[in-house]
């Protein structure tokens, strides 16, 4: 479209460039910062583990291809009025959403990817939108200021951004799981723990990655129950299906424990067997003790604990909590008495809250508020 007014000519040159700058900035940040683990998982599954995704190169390549497509469509749709120049970038935005729309049931992703008819409707709507501008085309009325053309294009770019985000996988649990698994493989254990810090409903793989990170940093006995444990002992070890994760969680856990779990072996049985090996890794003992706690088998926990440790305040926090709990559940047995007046007083406070008046939900809320990171809360409410 040709314009006689010099100001409009300058605007006609700037609008497509500004649209391209916005597209490049958004897509690169979207792919590199937000969807890097999703794309890594997609490539790992499609290639069956034979190739590895490079986040920076992948984001740059996809952004470059989308930008080339956008400029091509902008040249092809040269007749579009200045108020609708951003429409030329619809397909690159939609393809970006299509690229990141994948779902992963292997990590408990209960969402569903958009069906083909969703994309068909989007393309149909796009065709109608272009047809509307084709009928309303009138270059003689293009005599306004830059802002007159800028805000309609900005609005269209925002709408296309929302479309891209809506089409993509934005499940926060999936993202945190894939990120934690990747960080564990890189041995960035504290960063991996941050992924699970605020997650109240983690996936099983996120629980496994959290347990591994705690064990690698010698914090399992002190911080395991600071994180939700909805899967019990199954949240300690990976399942055979976890081999489909690009972060190779099963390899990390096997290397850490020194043994690979059999396909149909119960986690607790597996830990008991390898704990009896002459040269078992020290981490195996903490895994087994944690497994007993997760199964609420406090007597077995105490018996295994006393094989290597004496009852003292040097024990990890959760181990002492379990011993205090056992003393109150079986007061007649004085063989495992731990002298920890401070912790015992805390348990009495917890027990009073647990048995206070009110509904079960009210009592659980009070206990979670004050003792949500303790083994006692897990034992009675999880």
Protein Blocks (a to p, Z undefined) as FASTA:
>chain_A
ZZfblklmmmmmmmmmmmmmmmmmmmmmmmmmmmmmmmmmmmmmmnnopaccdfklmmmm
mmmmmmmmmmmmmmmmmmpcfklmmmmmmmmmmmmmmmmmpccfknopabdcddfklmmm
mmmmmmmmmmmmmmmgcfklmcccfklmmmmmmmmmmmmmmmmmmmmccbfklmmmmmmm
mmmmnopaklmmmmmmmmmbdcfklmmmmmmmmmmnopmmmmmmmpccfklmmlmpccfk
lmmpmnlmmlmmmmmnopacdfklcfklmmmmmmmpmklcfklmmmmmmmmmmnopaklm
mmmmmmmmccdfkbcfklmmmmmmmmmmmmmlmklccddfklmmmmmmmmmmmmmgcdfk
lmmmmmmmmmmmbmklmmmmZZ
